Amino acid sequence: MDATQVIIRPVVSEKSYVLATVGKYTFRVHPDAHKTQIRAAVEELFSVDVLAVKTSSVKSKPKRRGSTAGRTRSWKKAIVQVGEGQEIPIFASLSGIEE
């Protein structure tokens, strides 16, 4: 699998912004990707040293729209910790946010 197929997009949420201030970045990843593939993809795409990768599967939730019932998609996310003093450029604008 190519690095651009492993990393789908960054996760934008309050929790991911808080983690990004400590050097942990959250990504939506391919459901079949494993930790070594995710580590290699992040190192290749962003030129950083990856210290740790934690993955989890986000389960689907039931949703309703009128009388139609359905479910959201289930997906896989990865929290990647980078080396001290390194950052990923996608989240670089976070340094101006005050807590």
Secondary structure, DSSP 8 states (H G I E B T S, - for coil): --HHHHEEEE--SHHHHHHHTTTEEEEEE-TT--HHHHHHHHHHHH---EEEEEEEEE---EEEETTEEEE---EEEEEEEE-TT---GGGGGGGG---
